[in-house]
């Protein structure tokens, strides 16, 4: 029987080749008696542009140079090389590390990071140089997102390779960690994906059988979705052709959570294809506060400032974003997904959900 070829193995080879190429450039400079230098894409807001083909925000052509010739560059240059070395070790040994864990390993090896934010910055710089996300070189954030539904996956990581699991087997959902994100899809009985910001509402969807009633995979982002979560959502859409509906609070932060899933984030503009341009923000909309007479709260000064920032952001210049941001000024209030519970625990699944899906499918 032919050995199963996993996409994760192909990515591993590609990342190692990219790391080798990066290292060879440094070694070549040294062998020629030159100060090593590298060019890094500028990760600034002025260098972020919208790519019509990819339908996401990406980094532009601006570069910054880092050279060992400049004494101020020596420290970050060395830090970057250590991160690259550590990433190579993780891949070759089949190990993983978190952002926090990487920082402490560096400290243990005498690498001069003042704090974790400095270590995180070097990891993002390596991402932009290699053109691969940190997850592909086995460095992950702490996981908090989860998934539930009629989907069987097959793990591709060492030690679990070939093992299959049904994602409807645990009522709390399965954590969307590196092993799940890189797993192969074996069988899917779902026809759509519901992405849910709040844990209480995710649990309500599970309890009320929304996965079966609507043939949906349920994903809990726990606030702003981690990149692993965004990656699995993108895979479900691209590989299985599943439409994606996003449910967030009707506040400016919920609006942004939905937008990041659709348009991508400025912070991750150097990472391709972790947004879902065809995903649909399904609510809760600010206009639903009046439509459903939802319990709501006054907008805080912080909320108002955030709404003003969204108004100036190019990602929010078309409907429904523009329409619903304007609604904030009309109602001057905000509401949470849990607000539907005023009509009973089943209302959000039995009443709101079919009404909203029917409305969106007509557009």
N, C-alpha and C positions, 0 to 999 in steps of 0.2 A: 504494500500500500504506500502510495506517495505521501511524503511528509507534508503536513499542512503548512502552507505559506501564509504568514500573518503580516498584515500591513505594518504592525508595530516593528517587526524585524526589518522591513524595508526602510522605515524611518530611522531606526537605529543606525543602519549602515550609512545613510545619508548624513546624519548628524556627525558621526565619527569622521566621515570624509571632510565635512565642513570644518570641524575642529582641527583636523590634520592640516588642511590648507591654511588656516589661520596661523597655526604654529610654524608652518614652513615659511610664511612671509617674515615672521620675526627672526627665525634662524638664518634665512637668506640675507637679511640686512646685516646681522652680526658677522656672518662669514665674509661679507664684502667690506667689512670695516666701517659700516655705517650705523648710525644710531637708529634702532628700530622705530618705526612709525606706523600708525594705523589711522584709518579714517572711520569715523563713527557717524551714522545718520543723526542729524540734529533732532532731538525729541522735544521740540518747542511748539507752542500753539501756532506760531507764525509759519511753521514748516508742515502743517497738517492740511491736506487737501482732500477733497471728495473724489474718489475714483468711480466714474460712472460705470465702468465695466464690472468692477468688483462690488459696486454699490455699498461702499463703506469708506470711512475716513482712513487715510494712510499717510505715511510720512512722505514729504516732498524730496527734492534733490539736494537740499542743503546738507553740508557735512561739516564736522569739526575734526580737527587733527589732534592726535595725541602722539607725542614723540619723547623718547628717552633723552633727547638733546635738551629738553626744557626741564630744569630741576623740579618745577612745580607739577610736572606731569609724571614724574618717576613713581610716586606713591600710587596714584590711581592706575598707572600702567601695570605695576606689579600686582595690584589687587585683581585686576582684570585677568591677568595671566594665571593667577592662582584659581580663580573661579573656573576658567576654561579647563585647567588641569583636573580640578575636582569633578567637573561635569563629565570629563572623559572617564575618570575612575568609576563614577556611578554607573555609567552606561556599560562599561566593560565588565563590571562585577555584578551587574543585574540588581543594583541597590537603588533605593530612593532616599530623598532627603526633603525636609520642609525648608522654607525660607529661614525660619528660626534656627533649625538644626544646623543649616549651612553656616550661619553666623557663628555659632558656638564651635563648630569644627575649625573654622578659620582662626578663631581666637586661640584654640588649643594648639594650632600649628604656628602660632606667632605672627599671624597676618594682622596688620595694624588697621582694623576697622574700629572707628570710634563708637558706632552703634549699628543696630540692624538695618536702619534706613540706608546707611552707606553701603552695606553689603547688598541689599536689595537693588540699589541703583546699579551696581556693577553687574548684577545678574541681568537686568534689563538692557544694559549696554551690550552684553554678550548676545542676548536675543537679537538685537538689531544688527549686529555684525554677522551672525550666522544665518539670519533670516529664518530661525526656528524658535518657537516658544520654549520657555524654560521647562514646560512639562515634557517636551521631547528630549531634554537632557536630564530628566528625572528629578527636577527640583519643583516642589509643589507648595502651595499655601496650605494652611490647616483647612481640612474639609468641613463643610457644613451643609451643602446642598444634598438633596436626596431624590430618588426616583421610584415610582411604583406603577405597575401596569402589566398588560399582557405582552411581555417581551422576554424571550429566552436569549441569553447571551452566552458566549464561550470565551473564557479567559485566555489571554495569549502571553501572560507573564510567566517567567520561570517559577516552578513550584506549583502552579495552578493551571498550567497550560493544558487546554483541552477540556477542562472542567466546565460544566454548564450549570446555569442557574436561572430559575424563573423569577422575574422581578415582581411578580404578584404574590410571592411566597411569604413576604414579611409585611405586616400591616403598618409598620412605621416607615416603610420604604428602605431602600438600600443607599448607603452613602455613595455619592458620586466622587470617588477617588480615582487615582491613576489607573488602577487595575480595571475598573469598570469603564472608564473613559476610552481605553484602548482595546476593549473586548470586541469580539466579532458579533454581529447580529445574526442569530440562527433562525429564529421564527418570531414573527410579529403579528398579533391579532388586532392591533390597534389601527385606527384610521386617522387619528389626529393627536396633537400634543397640547396639554393644558399646562402652562407655566404659571406658577402661583408664588407670589411674594411672601405670603404669611403662613407660618406653620399651623396655626389654628384652622385656617381655611383649607390647607392641604389635607389635614386630618379629617375635616368635615367632608371633603370630596371623597376620601377613601371610605369613610363610614357610611356615606350615602350611596356608595357604589357608582360614583360618577365614571369610573374607568370602564365599567360594564355597560351602563346606560348609554354612554356616548362613545364607546369604543375608543377610549383615550388613554394615553400614557400621561401620568401626573408627575410633575416635577416641582419640587419646592426649592426656591432660590435662597431663602433665608435672608431677604433683603437684596442688596445688589448682588447679582449672580457671579460666583467665582468663575474663573476662566475655564476650569474643567467642566462646569455646568454648561457654559455657553458652547463649549466644544461638542458636548454630547447632544445638545439641542440642534446644533448645526448638522451633525451627522444624521440624526433622526429625520431631519428635513431633506437633506441631500441624498442619502443612501436609501431611505425608505419612502421618500416622497410624501411625508406626513405634513399637513398644514399645522402651523403653530399659533396658538392663541395665548396672549399674555394678560394676566390678571394682577393688578397692583392696587395699592391704596390711591384714593383720589386726593393726593397732596403733591406738591411739586417734586418731592423725592421719589414718589411712586411713578410719576410721569417720566422722570429721568431713568429709573430702573428699566422701564419698558423701552425707552428710546435706545439705551445702550445695547439691548438685545437685538434691536432692529438695525440701528445705524453703526454700532461700534462705539468704543469710548476713545477719548483723546489720549488717555494714559496708555492704552494698548494699540495705538495707531500703527505701531511697527509690526503688529501681529496680524496676519491675513486669515480671513475665513473663520472667525469665531463669532461673527454676528449672523443674523438671519434676516436679510433684507425683505423677505416676503412674510415675516411674522406679523401678526395683527395684534395691536393693542386693543383688548376687548373690554377694558374697564378695570376697576370702577372709574368712570369718568366724573369730572366735576359736575357735569350736567345731570348725572344720576342722583346727585344730592337732592335736587328739586323733583326730578322725575319720580323717584321712589320715596321721597320724604324721609331720607336717611338721617339718623342721629349724626350731628356734625359738630365741629369745633371751630372757633374763630381762627383765622390765619394769624400766626405770630409774626413779629418783625423779621425773624429769620426766614420764615416762609415767603414773605413778601419780597425780600431781597433775592431769594432763590427764583421766584417767578420772574422777576425783572431780568435775571441772568438768562433764564430759558428763552424769554422773548427776544433776546439779542443773539441767540445761538442759531446758526443756519440750519440745524437739524429740526427746528420746530417751526419752520415757516410755512408748512403745508398742513392741511387738515388730515387727521383729526387733531393733531397737536396744536395748531394755531387756534382752532375753534375752542378747544377745551381749556387752553391757557387763558383765553379771553373770558371764559366762563368763571374762572377764579375771581376775576374782578367784579363780576355780576353778583355772585353769591357771597363772596368774601368769607368763605368757609371751606373746610376740608373734612373728609370722611375716610374711614378705614373699611377694608373688605368685610371685617366682622360686623359692620353696622347693619347688614342684612338680617342678622340674627334677631332684630327687634320683631320680625315677622315670624319667628320660629326657626328652629335649627335646620329644617329641611329647605327653607325658602330659597337659599342661594343656588342649590342644585336643582330643585324641582321647578322653580318659577323664573328666577333671574337668568340662569344659564341657557335654557332653551329659547327664551325671548331674545337674548343678546346674540346667540349664534344664528338664529333665523334672520335677525336684522342685518348682521354682518354679511351673511351669505347672499343677501339680495343686492348688495352694493357691487 
